Amino acid sequence: MDRTLSLEFARVVEAAALRSGRLLGRGQKDAADGLAVDAMRQAFDSVNISGTVVIGEGEIDEAPMLYIGEHVGAGGPEVDIAVDPIEGTNLIAKGQNGAIAVMAIAEKGGLLHAPDMYMQKLCVGPRGAGAIDLNLSLTENLKNIAKKMERDVEDLTIVMLDRERHAGLMKEARDLGCRIRLITDGDVNPAMECCIEGSGVHVVVGTGGAPEGVLAAAALKCAGGDMQARLLPETEAEIQRCHDMGIKDTNAILTLDDLVKSDDVIFAATAITQGNLLNGISYFPGGARTHTIVMRAKTGTVRFLDTIHMDNKLKTLKAK
């Protein structure tokens, strides 16, 4: 992919964030998501790609736009696209930290077509790469990660969703003395954060959505991190869904290269609300300010874009 596309993809996630951010704290998560989807879809219309959505808002009968299989772009190289116009709709509705607009783009065939089901995940940044194994217990993994990172286990900060299903993982981590940050929604954001030194996040662990797992893997691939995952189908229908999408062994451990096959992948995210790594949108008389991260695996670059958007260009982005 042309490296100049990175800025175009940044513009796409900025558009989604700017439009949905107007509904901060207003309790309208579905409306916010609709605004983000609409803005992202419109922004794609002027990007010189021939994109296919492989991870999106759902099947064609579930989503009017950015559905799986939808073609976007103004024409150009063929790419696969994974999108989450808002990761953390509840966070926007409640005015809480951690909501982002996020996407990943790879060469055609470069992203796992992950079905919408649960996925077991273990993510680390570059310093922990090569030290994880989902066949081992969390205790063993944390000890191996700490050793690889040349720090004490007590100095690790791990992130997991605050769910009852994670009670065992919480106990293991607490017994080891790890620092734990529990989040209510959205595990792509902390996976992205563990890629960056100084974010304060070292490990992301637990069960979350499989589509979000591919987005997390894209960020980790760009920054030299590592991830292992396992799909967790709960019904025969979900098992068949995996088979239909080309995943034959649903018990297999998926490596980072299984999740993101291509080395030419770009990840972009704009903060809607405040995060550990990115600042949330601020609106002011005359415009708005966004904070975006763009990462590219092929070059290993990580760029932070601190952008002012003038009001005369934002009028179409305001929520009615």
ChimeraX commands (.cxc) that place a marker at each C-alpha (Angstrom):
marker #1 position 0.00,0.00,0.00 radius 0.5
marker #1 position 1.09,3.54,-0.70 radius 0.5
marker #1 position 2.41,5.07,2.53 radius 0.5
marker #1 position 0.48,8.27,1.81 radius 0.5
marker #1 position -2.72,6.33,2.50 radius 0.5
marker #1 position -1.88,6.42,6.22 radius 0.5
marker #1 position -3.05,10.01,6.46 radius 0.5
marker #1 position -6.23,9.16,4.55 radius 0.5
marker #1 position -7.02,6.39,7.02 radius 0.5
marker #1 position -6.39,8.81,9.88 radius 0.5
marker #1 position -8.96,11.11,8.32 radius 0.5
marker #1 position -11.50,8.27,8.27 radius 0.5
marker #1 position -11.25,7.53,12.00 radius 0.5
marker #1 position -11.16,11.24,12.81 radius 0.5
marker #1 position -14.45,11.73,10.94 radius 0.5
marker #1 position -16.12,8.93,12.93 radius 0.5
marker #1 position -14.82,10.30,16.22 radius 0.5
marker #1 position -15.75,13.91,15.51 radius 0.5
marker #1 position -19.32,13.16,14.59 radius 0.5
marker #1 position -20.08,10.68,17.38 radius 0.5
marker #1 position -18.24,12.70,20.02 radius 0.5
marker #1 position -21.02,15.28,19.94 radius 0.5
marker #1 position -23.20,12.81,21.86 radius 0.5
marker #1 position -20.81,12.44,24.79 radius 0.5
marker #1 position -22.69,11.53,27.96 radius 0.5
marker #1 position -26.14,11.83,26.40 radius 0.5
marker #1 position -27.06,8.17,26.89 radius 0.5
marker #1 position -27.56,7.57,23.18 radius 0.5
marker #1 position -25.14,4.78,22.35 radius 0.5
marker #1 position -27.01,3.57,19.25 radius 0.5
marker #1 position -27.34,7.08,17.88 radius 0.5
marker #1 position -23.64,7.72,18.47 radius 0.5
marker #1 position -22.74,4.49,16.69 radius 0.5
marker #1 position -24.97,5.43,13.76 radius 0.5
marker #1 position -23.26,8.79,13.42 radius 0.5
marker #1 position -19.81,7.19,13.51 radius 0.5
marker #1 position -20.73,4.58,10.91 radius 0.5
marker #1 position -22.18,7.20,8.59 radius 0.5
marker #1 position -19.16,9.49,8.92 radius 0.5
marker #1 position -16.67,6.66,8.39 radius 0.5
marker #1 position -18.55,5.40,5.33 radius 0.5
marker #1 position -18.64,8.87,3.78 radius 0.5
marker #1 position -14.94,9.40,4.44 radius 0.5
marker #1 position -14.08,6.15,2.65 radius 0.5
marker #1 position -15.74,7.45,-0.52 radius 0.5
marker #1 position -12.77,9.71,-1.26 radius 0.5
marker #1 position -9.96,7.27,-0.36 radius 0.5
marker #1 position -8.15,5.72,-3.34 radius 0.5
marker #1 position -8.61,2.07,-2.44 radius 0.5
marker #1 position -10.83,-0.81,-3.48 radius 0.5
marker #1 position -11.65,-2.03,0.01 radius 0.5
marker #1 position -13.68,-4.95,1.27 radius 0.5
marker #1 position -15.00,-4.85,4.84 radius 0.5
marker #1 position -14.04,-8.17,6.44 radius 0.5
marker #1 position -14.82,-7.08,10.00 radius 0.5
marker #1 position -17.56,-4.52,10.42 radius 0.5
marker #1 position -20.97,-3.77,11.82 radius 0.5
marker #1 position -22.41,-7.20,11.02 radius 0.5
marker #1 position -23.92,-9.07,8.08 radius 0.5
marker #1 position -25.67,-7.27,5.24 radius 0.5
marker #1 position -29.07,-7.98,6.80 radius 0.5
marker #1 position -27.94,-6.58,10.17 radius 0.5
marker #1 position -26.19,-3.37,9.14 radius 0.5
marker #1 position -27.10,-0.81,6.46 radius 0.5
marker #1 position -23.48,0.33,6.13 radius 0.5
marker #1 position -19.99,-1.06,6.76 radius 0.5
marker #1 position -21.42,-4.56,6.74 radius 0.5
marker #1 position -19.18,-7.57,6.18 radius 0.5
marker #1 position -18.53,-7.87,2.47 radius 0.5
marker #1 position -19.33,-4.24,1.66 radius 0.5
marker #1 position -17.05,-2.56,-0.86 radius 0.5
marker #1 position -15.74,0.90,-0.03 radius 0.5
marker #1 position -13.31,3.38,-1.51 radius 0.5
marker #1 position -12.90,5.42,-4.68 radius 0.5
marker #1 position -10.89,2.77,-6.52 radius 0.5
marker #1 position -7.30,1.66,-6.19 radius 0.5
marker #1 position -5.37,-1.23,-4.63 radius 0.5
marker #1 position -7.47,-4.07,-3.26 radius 0.5
marker #1 position -7.38,-4.18,0.54 radius 0.5
marker #1 position -9.20,-5.83,3.43 radius 0.5
marker #1 position -10.62,-3.55,6.09 radius 0.5
marker #1 position -11.55,-4.14,9.72 radius 0.5
marker #1 position -13.54,-1.36,11.36 radius 0.5
marker #1 position -15.08,-0.50,14.68 radius 0.5
marker #1 position -16.56,2.99,14.22 radius 0.5
marker #1 position -16.92,3.19,18.01 radius 0.5
marker #1 position -15.16,0.81,20.33 radius 0.5
marker #1 position -17.01,1.58,23.54 radius 0.5
marker #1 position -20.48,2.88,22.69 radius 0.5
marker #1 position -21.42,2.55,26.37 radius 0.5
marker #1 position -18.40,4.69,27.25 radius 0.5
marker #1 position -19.61,7.53,25.01 radius 0.5
marker #1 position -23.16,7.21,26.30 radius 0.5
marker #1 position -21.92,7.56,29.88 radius 0.5
marker #1 position -19.15,10.06,29.17 radius 0.5
marker #1 position -16.47,7.65,30.37 radius 0.5
marker #1 position -12.85,7.21,29.33 radius 0.5
marker #1 position -11.52,4.82,26.70 radius 0.5
marker #1 position -13.79,5.14,23.63 radius 0.5
marker #1 position -12.05,5.17,20.25 radius 0.5
marker #1 position -12.84,5.06,16.54 radius 0.5
marker #1 position -10.56,2.40,15.08 radius 0.5
marker #1 position -9.71,0.57,11.88 radius 0.5
marker #1 position -7.09,-1.70,10.34 radius 0.5
marker #1 position -6.24,-2.13,6.67 radius 0.5
marker #1 position -4.16,-4.86,5.05 radius 0.5
marker #1 position -3.46,-6.34,1.66 radius 0.5
marker #1 position -6.31,-8.49,0.36 radius 0.5
marker #1 position -6.40,-11.72,2.37 radius 0.5
marker #1 position -4.22,-10.21,5.08 radius 0.5
marker #1 position -6.73,-10.18,7.96 radius 0.5
marker #1 position -8.45,-13.13,9.62 radius 0.5
marker #1 position -12.17,-13.12,8.87 radius 0.5
marker #1 position -13.12,-13.49,12.53 radius 0.5
marker #1 position -16.71,-14.48,13.29 radius 0.5
marker #1 position -18.66,-12.48,15.86 radius 0.5
marker #1 position -18.11,-14.66,18.93 radius 0.5
marker #1 position -15.92,-14.83,22.00 radius 0.5
marker #1 position -12.15,-15.12,21.75 radius 0.5
marker #1 position -9.56,-15.87,24.43 radius 0.5
marker #1 position -6.71,-13.35,24.15 radius 0.5
marker #1 position -3.24,-12.72,25.54 radius 0.5
marker #1 position -1.44,-9.58,24.34 radius 0.5
marker #1 position 1.95,-8.08,25.14 radius 0.5
marker #1 position 4.04,-5.24,23.78 radius 0.5
marker #1 position 7.40,-5.51,21.98 radius 0.5
marker #1 position 9.42,-6.16,25.15 radius 0.5
marker #1 position 7.26,-9.16,26.01 radius 0.5
marker #1 position 7.14,-10.63,22.50 radius 0.5
marker #1 position 7.91,-14.34,22.35 radius 0.5
marker #1 position 7.19,-14.94,26.03 radius 0.5
marker #1 position 3.51,-15.93,25.81 radius 0.5
marker #1 position 1.83,-19.31,25.43 radius 0.5
marker #1 position -1.91,-19.85,25.81 radius 0.5
marker #1 position -1.25,-23.49,26.69 radius 0.5
marker #1 position 0.29,-22.28,29.96 radius 0.5
marker #1 position -1.46,-20.83,32.99 radius 0.5
marker #1 position -1.69,-17.09,33.49 radius 0.5
marker #1 position 0.73,-17.44,36.39 radius 0.5
marker #1 position 3.36,-19.05,34.18 radius 0.5
marker #1 position 2.79,-16.53,31.42 radius 0.5
marker #1 position 3.14,-13.54,33.74 radius 0.5
marker #1 position 6.36,-14.91,35.17 radius 0.5
marker #1 position 7.74,-15.47,31.66 radius 0.5
marker #1 position 6.65,-12.02,30.52 radius 0.5
marker #1 position 8.25,-10.37,33.55 radius 0.5
marker #1 position 11.49,-12.25,32.95 radius 0.5
marker #1 position 11.54,-11.26,29.27 radius 0.5
marker #1 position 10.85,-7.63,30.19 radius 0.5
marker #1 position 13.54,-7.71,32.90 radius 0.5
marker #1 position 11.21,-6.56,35.64 radius 0.5
marker #1 position 9.52,-8.05,38.68 radius 0.5
marker #1 position 6.08,-9.59,38.31 radius 0.5
marker #1 position 4.82,-7.02,40.82 radius 0.5
marker #1 position 5.79,-4.30,38.34 radius 0.5
marker #1 position 3.49,-5.61,35.63 radius 0.5
marker #1 position 0.15,-3.90,35.00 radius 0.5
marker #1 position -2.39,-6.12,33.32 radius 0.5
marker #1 position -5.72,-5.11,31.83 radius 0.5
marker #1 position -8.85,-7.24,31.59 radius 0.5
marker #1 position -12.56,-6.70,31.18 radius 0.5
marker #1 position -14.40,-6.55,34.51 radius 0.5
marker #1 position -16.47,-9.69,33.97 radius 0.5
marker #1 position -17.43,-12.58,36.23 radius 0.5
marker #1 position -15.84,-14.98,33.73 radius 0.5
marker #1 position -12.46,-13.47,34.61 radius 0.5
marker #1 position -12.66,-14.15,38.36 radius 0.5
marker #1 position -10.07,-16.93,38.13 radius 0.5
marker #1 position -7.66,-14.78,36.14 radius 0.5
marker #1 position -8.06,-11.94,38.63 radius 0.5
marker #1 position -7.25,-14.26,41.53 radius 0.5
marker #1 position -4.13,-15.60,39.82 radius 0.5
marker #1 position -2.85,-12.13,39.03 radius 0.5
marker #1 position -3.62,-10.84,42.53 radius 0.5
marker #1 position -1.93,-13.82,44.15 radius 0.5
marker #1 position 1.19,-12.98,42.16 radius 0.5
marker #1 position 1.03,-9.35,43.24 radius 0.5
marker #1 position 0.43,-7.89,39.78 radius 0.5
marker #1 position -1.23,-4.56,39.32 radius 0.5
marker #1 position -4.63,-4.97,37.64 radius 0.5
marker #1 position -6.67,-2.44,35.73 radius 0.5
marker #1 position -10.27,-3.55,35.21 radius 0.5
marker #1 position -12.16,-1.99,32.32 radius 0.5
marker #1 position -15.88,-2.02,31.58 radius 0.5
marker #1 position -15.72,-2.04,27.77 radius 0.5
marker #1 position -13.31,-2.13,24.86 radius 0.5
marker #1 position -10.16,-4.27,24.81 radius 0.5
marker #1 position -8.66,-2.94,21.56 radius 0.5
marker #1 position -7.64,0.28,23.29 radius 0.5
marker #1 position -5.49,-1.35,26.02 radius 0.5
marker #1 position -3.96,-3.76,23.47 radius 0.5
marker #1 position -2.91,-0.70,21.48 radius 0.5
marker #1 position -1.60,0.93,24.65 radius 0.5
marker #1 position 0.60,-2.02,25.61 radius 0.5
marker #1 position 2.44,-1.50,22.31 radius 0.5
marker #1 position 3.76,1.87,23.44 radius 0.5
marker #1 position 6.45,2.25,26.09 radius 0.5
marker #1 position 5.31,4.51,28.89 radius 0.5
marker #1 position 1.59,3.85,28.52 radius 0.5
marker #1 position 1.57,1.96,31.84 radius 0.5
marker #1 position -0.06,-1.12,30.26 radius 0.5
marker #1 position 2.02,-4.29,29.85 radius 0.5
marker #1 position -0.40,-7.19,29.33 radius 0.5
marker #1 position -3.98,-7.58,28.13 radius 0.5
marker #1 position -5.66,-10.86,28.97 radius 0.5
marker #1 position -9.12,-12.43,29.00 radius 0.5
marker #1 position -12.09,-13.25,26.84 radius 0.5
marker #1 position -13.64,-10.66,24.56 radius 0.5
marker #1 position -14.98,-10.26,21.04 radius 0.5
marker #1 position -13.18,-12.03,18.19 radius 0.5
marker #1 position -13.53,-9.12,15.70 radius 0.5
marker #1 position -11.92,-6.82,18.27 radius 0.5
marker #1 position -9.15,-9.40,18.59 radius 0.5
marker #1 position -8.16,-8.92,14.97 radius 0.5
marker #1 position -8.06,-5.14,15.40 radius 0.5
marker #1 position -5.88,-5.57,18.49 radius 0.5
marker #1 position -3.61,-7.93,16.54 radius 0.5
marker #1 position -3.18,-5.34,13.79 radius 0.5
marker #1 position -1.93,-2.78,16.31 radius 0.5
marker #1 position 0.42,-5.30,17.88 radius 0.5
marker #1 position 1.74,-6.40,14.47 radius 0.5
marker #1 position 2.52,-2.79,13.56 radius 0.5
marker #1 position 4.41,-2.10,16.78 radius 0.5
marker #1 position 6.29,-5.39,17.14 radius 0.5
marker #1 position 4.16,-6.77,19.96 radius 0.5
marker #1 position 2.80,-10.29,20.30 radius 0.5
marker #1 position -0.56,-11.99,20.72 radius 0.5
marker #1 position -2.06,-15.43,20.97 radius 0.5
marker #1 position -5.76,-16.16,20.76 radius 0.5
marker #1 position -8.29,-18.96,20.63 radius 0.5
marker #1 position -11.84,-18.82,19.31 radius 0.5
marker #1 position -14.53,-19.92,21.77 radius 0.5
marker #1 position -17.63,-20.96,19.82 radius 0.5
marker #1 position -20.51,-21.80,22.13 radius 0.5
marker #1 position -22.98,-23.45,19.75 radius 0.5
marker #1 position -22.97,-25.71,16.71 radius 0.5
marker #1 position -24.09,-22.72,14.67 radius 0.5
marker #1 position -21.02,-20.76,15.77 radius 0.5
marker #1 position -18.76,-23.70,14.94 radius 0.5
marker #1 position -20.32,-23.86,11.48 radius 0.5
marker #1 position -19.84,-20.11,11.14 radius 0.5
marker #1 position -16.10,-20.60,11.75 radius 0.5
marker #1 position -15.97,-23.32,9.11 radius 0.5
marker #1 position -17.85,-21.12,6.63 radius 0.5
marker #1 position -15.26,-18.38,7.16 radius 0.5
marker #1 position -12.37,-20.77,6.49 radius 0.5
marker #1 position -11.44,-21.63,10.09 radius 0.5
marker #1 position -11.34,-25.42,10.26 radius 0.5
marker #1 position -9.85,-26.04,13.71 radius 0.5
marker #1 position -11.77,-23.94,16.23 radius 0.5
marker #1 position -9.56,-25.18,19.10 radius 0.5
marker #1 position -6.30,-24.07,17.52 radius 0.5
marker #1 position -4.19,-21.38,19.11 radius 0.5
marker #1 position -3.98,-18.45,16.71 radius 0.5
marker #1 position -0.69,-16.60,16.58 radius 0.5
marker #1 position -0.21,-12.99,15.60 radius 0.5
marker #1 position 0.62,-14.09,12.05 radius 0.5
marker #1 position -2.59,-16.14,11.90 radius 0.5
marker #1 position -4.64,-13.12,12.93 radius 0.5
marker #1 position -2.81,-10.69,10.64 radius 0.5
marker #1 position -1.15,-12.54,7.78 radius 0.5
marker #1 position 0.19,-9.51,5.93 radius 0.5
marker #1 position 3.24,-7.47,6.85 radius 0.5
marker #1 position 1.70,-4.53,5.01 radius 0.5
marker #1 position -0.95,-3.48,7.53 radius 0.5
marker #1 position -1.93,-0.05,8.81 radius 0.5
marker #1 position -3.73,0.62,12.09 radius 0.5
marker #1 position -5.42,3.92,12.93 radius 0.5
marker #1 position -7.40,5.07,15.95 radius 0.5
marker #1 position -8.77,8.40,17.15 radius 0.5
marker #1 position -9.73,8.91,20.77 radius 0.5
marker #1 position -13.31,9.98,21.33 radius 0.5
marker #1 position -13.00,10.11,25.11 radius 0.5
marker #1 position -9.85,10.40,27.20 radius 0.5
marker #1 position -7.45,7.44,27.29 radius 0.5
marker #1 position -4.07,6.58,28.78 radius 0.5
marker #1 position -2.35,7.13,25.46 radius 0.5
marker #1 position -4.63,9.43,23.46 radius 0.5
marker #1 position -6.48,12.57,24.48 radius 0.5
marker #1 position -10.21,12.72,23.90 radius 0.5
marker #1 position -11.84,15.18,21.51 radius 0.5
marker #1 position -12.16,18.74,22.69 radius 0.5
marker #1 position -14.70,21.04,21.00 radius 0.5
marker #1 position -14.29,24.79,21.19 radius 0.5
marker #1 position -15.74,27.88,19.49 radius 0.5
marker #1 position -14.48,27.66,15.94 radius 0.5
marker #1 position -13.51,24.01,15.79 radius 0.5
marker #1 position -12.32,20.85,17.49 radius 0.5
marker #1 position -9.09,19.07,18.36 radius 0.5
marker #1 position -8.41,15.35,17.91 radius 0.5
marker #1 position -5.62,12.99,18.90 radius 0.5
marker #1 position -4.92,10.06,16.56 radius 0.5
marker #1 position -2.39,7.23,16.37 radius 0.5
marker #1 position -1.37,5.71,13.03 radius 0.5
marker #1 position 0.92,2.67,12.90 radius 0.5
marker #1 position 2.34,0.85,9.89 radius 0.5
marker #1 position 3.87,-2.62,10.11 radius 0.5
marker #1 position 5.92,-2.39,6.92 radius 0.5
marker #1 position 7.98,0.54,8.19 radius 0.5
marker #1 position 7.54,0.08,11.95 radius 0.5
marker #1 position 6.45,3.69,12.30 radius 0.5
marker #1 position 4.13,4.98,15.01 radius 0.5
marker #1 position 2.76,8.46,14.45 radius 0.5
marker #1 position 0.68,10.64,16.77 radius 0.5
marker #1 position -1.44,13.27,15.04 radius 0.5
marker #1 position -2.61,16.22,17.11 radius 0.5
marker #1 position -5.05,17.93,14.78 radius 0.5
marker #1 position -7.15,21.09,14.77 radius 0.5
marker #1 position -10.33,20.90,12.66 radius 0.5
marker #1 position -11.84,24.27,11.81 radius 0.5
marker #1 position -15.58,24.75,12.30 radius 0.5
marker #1 position -16.38,25.67,8.69 radius 0.5
marker #1 position -15.20,22.15,7.75 radius 0.5
marker #1 position -17.06,20.48,10.62 radius 0.5
marker #1 position -20.61,21.66,10.01 radius 0.5
marker #1 position -21.60,18.38,8.37 radius 0.5
marker #1 position -20.14,16.47,11.32 radius 0.5
marker #1 position -22.38,17.99,13.99 radius 0.5
marker #1 position -25.09,15.81,15.44 radius 0.5
marker #1 position -28.61,17.09,14.93 radius 0.5
marker link #1:1,2 radius 0.2
marker link #1:2,3 radius 0.2
marker link #1:3,4 radius 0.2
marker link #1:4,5 radius 0.2
marker link #1:5,6 radius 0.2
marker link #1:6,7 radius 0.2
marker link #1:7,8 radius 0.2
marker link #1:8,9 radius 0.2
marker link #1:9,10 radius 0.2
marker link #1:10,11 radius 0.2
marker link #1:11,12 radius 0.2
marker link #1:12,13 radius 0.2
marker link #1:13,14 radius 0.2
marker link #1:14,15 radius 0.2
marker link #1:15,16 radius 0.2
marker link #1:16,17 radius 0.2
marker link #1:17,18 radius 0.2
marker link #1:18,19 radius 0.2
marker link #1:19,20 radius 0.2
marker link #1:20,21 radius 0.2
marker link #1:21,22 radius 0.2
marker link #1:22,23 radius 0.2
marker link #1:23,24 radius 0.2
marker link #1:24,25 radius 0.2
marker link #1:25,26 radius 0.2
marker link #1:26,27 radius 0.2
marker link #1:27,28 radius 0.2
marker link #1:28,29 radius 0.2
marker link #1:29,30 radius 0.2
marker link #1:30,31 radius 0.2
marker link #1:31,32 radius 0.2
marker link #1:32,33 radius 0.2
marker link #1:33,34 radius 0.2
marker link #1:34,35 radius 0.2
marker link #1:35,36 radius 0.2
marker link #1:36,37 radius 0.2
marker link #1:37,38 radius 0.2
marker link #1:38,39 radius 0.2
marker link #1:39,40 radius 0.2
marker link #1:40,41 radius 0.2
marker link #1:41,42 radius 0.2
marker link #1:42,43 radius 0.2
marker link #1:43,44 radius 0.2
marker link #1:44,45 radius 0.2
marker link #1:45,46 radius 0.2
marker link #1:46,47 radius 0.2
marker link #1:47,48 radius 0.2
marker link #1:48,49 radius 0.2
marker link #1:49,50 radius 0.2
marker link #1:50,51 radius 0.2
marker link #1:51,52 radius 0.2
marker link #1:52,53 radius 0.2
marker link #1:53,54 radius 0.2
marker link #1:54,55 radius 0.2
marker link #1:55,56 radius 0.2
marker link #1:56,57 radius 0.2
marker link #1:57,58 radius 0.2
marker link #1:58,59 radius 0.2
marker link #1:59,60 radius 0.2
marker link #1:60,61 radius 0.2
marker link #1:61,62 radius 0.2
marker link #1:62,63 radius 0.2
marker link #1:63,64 radius 0.2
marker link #1:64,65 radius 0.2
marker link #1:65,66 radius 0.2
marker link #1:66,67 radius 0.2
marker link #1:67,68 radius 0.2
marker link #1:68,69 radius 0.2
marker link #1:69,70 radius 0.2
marker link #1:70,71 radius 0.2
marker link #1:71,72 radius 0.2
marker link #1:72,73 radius 0.2
marker link #1:73,74 radius 0.2
marker link #1:74,75 radius 0.2
marker link #1:75,76 radius 0.2
marker link #1:76,77 radius 0.2
marker link #1:77,78 radius 0.2
marker link #1:78,79 radius 0.2
marker link #1:79,80 radius 0.2
marker link #1:80,81 radius 0.2
marker link #1:81,82 radius 0.2
marker link #1:82,83 radius 0.2
marker link #1:83,84 radius 0.2
marker link #1:84,85 radius 0.2
marker link #1:85,86 radius 0.2
marker link #1:86,87 radius 0.2
marker link #1:87,88 radius 0.2
marker link #1:88,89 radius 0.2
marker link #1:89,90 radius 0.2
marker link #1:90,91 radius 0.2
marker link #1:91,92 radius 0.2
marker link #1:92,93 radius 0.2
marker link #1:93,94 radius 0.2
marker link #1:94,95 radius 0.2
marker link #1:95,96 radius 0.2
marker link #1:96,97 radius 0.2
marker link #1:97,98 radius 0.2
marker link #1:98,99 radius 0.2
marker link #1:99,100 radius 0.2
marker link #1:100,101 radius 0.2
marker link #1:101,102 radius 0.2
marker link #1:102,103 radius 0.2
marker link #1:103,104 radius 0.2
marker link #1:104,105 radius 0.2
marker link #1:105,106 radius 0.2
marker link #1:106,107 radius 0.2
marker link #1:107,108 radius 0.2
marker link #1:108,109 radius 0.2
marker link #1:109,110 radius 0.2
marker link #1:110,111 radius 0.2
marker link #1:111,112 radius 0.2
marker link #1:112,113 radius 0.2
marker link #1:113,114 radius 0.2
marker link #1:114,115 radius 0.2
marker link #1:115,116 radius 0.2
marker link #1:116,117 radius 0.2
marker link #1:117,118 radius 0.2
marker link #1:118,119 radius 0.2
marker link #1:119,120 radius 0.2
marker link #1:120,121 radius 0.2
marker link #1:121,122 radius 0.2
marker link #1:122,123 radius 0.2
marker link #1:123,124 radius 0.2
marker link #1:124,125 radius 0.2
marker link #1:125,126 radius 0.2
marker link #1:126,127 radius 0.2
marker link #1:127,128 radius 0.2
marker link #1:128,129 radius 0.2
marker link #1:129,130 radius 0.2
marker link #1:130,131 radius 0.2
marker link #1:131,132 radius 0.2
marker link #1:132,133 radius 0.2
marker link #1:133,134 radius 0.2
marker link #1:134,135 radius 0.2
marker link #1:135,136 radius 0.2
marker link #1:136,137 radius 0.2
marker link #1:137,138 radius 0.2
marker link #1:138,139 radius 0.2
marker link #1:139,140 radius 0.2
marker link #1:140,141 radius 0.2
marker link #1:141,142 radius 0.2
marker link #1:142,143 radius 0.2
marker link #1:143,144 radius 0.2
marker link #1:144,145 radius 0.2
marker link #1:145,146 radius 0.2
marker link #1:146,147 radius 0.2
marker link #1:147,148 radius 0.2
marker link #1:148,149 radius 0.2
marker link #1:149,150 radius 0.2
marker link #1:150,151 radius 0.2
marker link #1:151,152 radius 0.2
marker link #1:152,153 radius 0.2
marker link #1:153,154 radius 0.2
marker link #1:154,155 radius 0.2
marker link #1:155,156 radius 0.2
marker link #1:156,157 radius 0.2
marker link #1:157,158 radius 0.2
marker link #1:158,159 radius 0.2
marker link #1:159,160 radius 0.2
marker link #1:160,161 radius 0.2
marker link #1:161,162 radius 0.2
marker link #1:162,163 radius 0.2
marker link #1:163,164 radius 0.2
marker link #1:164,165 radius 0.2
marker link #1:165,166 radius 0.2
marker link #1:166,167 radius 0.2
marker link #1:167,168 radius 0.2
marker link #1:168,169 radius 0.2
marker link #1:169,170 radius 0.2
marker link #1:170,171 radius 0.2
marker link #1:171,172 radius 0.2
marker link #1:172,173 radius 0.2
marker link #1:173,174 radius 0.2
marker link #1:174,175 radius 0.2
marker link #1:175,176 radius 0.2
marker link #1:176,177 radius 0.2
marker link #1:177,178 radius 0.2
marker link #1:178,179 radius 0.2
marker link #1:179,180 radius 0.2
marker link #1:180,181 radius 0.2
marker link #1:181,182 radius 0.2
marker link #1:182,183 radius 0.2
marker link #1:183,184 radius 0.2
marker link #1:184,185 radius 0.2
marker link #1:185,186 radius 0.2
marker link #1:186,187 radius 0.2
marker link #1:187,188 radius 0.2
marker link #1:188,189 radius 0.2
marker link #1:189,190 radius 0.2
marker link #1:190,191 radius 0.2
marker link #1:191,192 radius 0.2
marker link #1:192,193 radius 0.2
marker link #1:193,194 radius 0.2
marker link #1:194,195 radius 0.2
marker link #1:195,196 radius 0.2
marker link #1:196,197 radius 0.2
marker link #1:197,198 radius 0.2
marker link #1:198,199 radius 0.2
marker link #1:199,200 radius 0.2
marker link #1:200,201 radius 0.2
marker link #1:201,202 radius 0.2
marker link #1:202,203 radius 0.2
marker link #1:203,204 radius 0.2
marker link #1:204,205 radius 0.2
marker link #1:205,206 radius 0.2
marker link #1:206,207 radius 0.2
marker link #1:207,208 radius 0.2
marker link #1:208,209 radius 0.2
marker link #1:209,210 radius 0.2
marker link #1:210,211 radius 0.2
marker link #1:211,212 radius 0.2
marker link #1:212,213 radius 0.2
marker link #1:213,214 radius 0.2
marker link #1:214,215 radius 0.2
marker link #1:215,216 radius 0.2
marker link #1:216,217 radius 0.2
marker link #1:217,218 radius 0.2
marker link #1:218,219 radius 0.2
marker link #1:219,220 radius 0.2
marker link #1:220,221 radius 0.2
marker link #1:221,222 radius 0.2
marker link #1:222,223 radius 0.2
marker link #1:223,224 radius 0.2
marker link #1:224,225 radius 0.2
marker link #1:225,226 radius 0.2
marker link #1:226,227 radius 0.2
marker link #1:227,228 radius 0.2
marker link #1:228,229 radius 0.2
marker link #1:229,230 radius 0.2
marker link #1:230,231 radius 0.2
marker link #1:231,232 radius 0.2
marker link #1:232,233 radius 0.2
marker link #1:233,234 radius 0.2
marker link #1:234,235 radius 0.2
marker link #1:235,236 radius 0.2
marker link #1:236,237 radius 0.2
marker link #1:237,238 radius 0.2
marker link #1:238,239 radius 0.2
marker link #1:239,240 radius 0.2
marker link #1:240,241 radius 0.2
marker link #1:241,242 radius 0.2
marker link #1:242,243 radius 0.2
marker link #1:243,244 radius 0.2
marker link #1:244,245 radius 0.2
marker link #1:245,246 radius 0.2
marker link #1:246,247 radius 0.2
marker link #1:247,248 radius 0.2
marker link #1:248,249 radius 0.2
marker link #1:249,250 radius 0.2
marker link #1:250,251 radius 0.2
marker link #1:251,252 radius 0.2
marker link #1:252,253 radius 0.2
marker link #1:253,254 radius 0.2
marker link #1:254,255 radius 0.2
marker link #1:255,256 radius 0.2
marker link #1:256,257 radius 0.2
marker link #1:257,258 radius 0.2
marker link #1:258,259 radius 0.2
marker link #1:259,260 radius 0.2
marker link #1:260,261 radius 0.2
marker link #1:261,262 radius 0.2
marker link #1:262,263 radius 0.2
marker link #1:263,264 radius 0.2
marker link #1:264,265 radius 0.2
marker link #1:265,266 radius 0.2
marker link #1:266,267 radius 0.2
marker link #1:267,268 radius 0.2
marker link #1:268,269 radius 0.2
marker link #1:269,270 radius 0.2
marker link #1:270,271 radius 0.2
marker link #1:271,272 radius 0.2
marker link #1:272,273 radius 0.2
marker link #1:273,274 radius 0.2
marker link #1:274,275 radius 0.2
marker link #1:275,276 radius 0.2
marker link #1:276,277 radius 0.2
marker link #1:277,278 radius 0.2
marker link #1:278,279 radius 0.2
marker link #1:279,280 radius 0.2
marker link #1:280,281 radius 0.2
marker link #1:281,282 radius 0.2
marker link #1:282,283 radius 0.2
marker link #1:283,284 radius 0.2
marker link #1:284,285 radius 0.2
marker link #1:285,286 radius 0.2
marker link #1:286,287 radius 0.2
marker link #1:287,288 radius 0.2
marker link #1:288,289 radius 0.2
marker link #1:289,290 radius 0.2
marker link #1:290,291 radius 0.2
marker link #1:291,292 radius 0.2
marker link #1:292,293 radius 0.2
marker link #1:293,294 radius 0.2
marker link #1:294,295 radius 0.2
marker link #1:295,296 radius 0.2
marker link #1:296,297 radius 0.2
marker link #1:297,298 radius 0.2
marker link #1:298,299 radius 0.2
marker link #1:299,300 radius 0.2
marker link #1:300,301 radius 0.2
marker link #1:301,302 radius 0.2
marker link #1:302,303 radius 0.2
marker link #1:303,304 radius 0.2
marker link #1:304,305 radius 0.2
marker link #1:305,306 radius 0.2
marker link #1:306,307 radius 0.2
marker link #1:307,308 radius 0.2
marker link #1:308,309 radius 0.2
marker link #1:309,310 radius 0.2
marker link #1:310,311 radius 0.2
marker link #1:311,312 radius 0.2
marker link #1:312,313 radius 0.2
marker link #1:313,314 radius 0.2
marker link #1:314,315 radius 0.2
marker link #1:315,316 radius 0.2
marker link #1:316,317 radius 0.2
marker link #1:317,318 radius 0.2
marker link #1:318,319 radius 0.2
marker link #1:319,320 radius 0.2
view
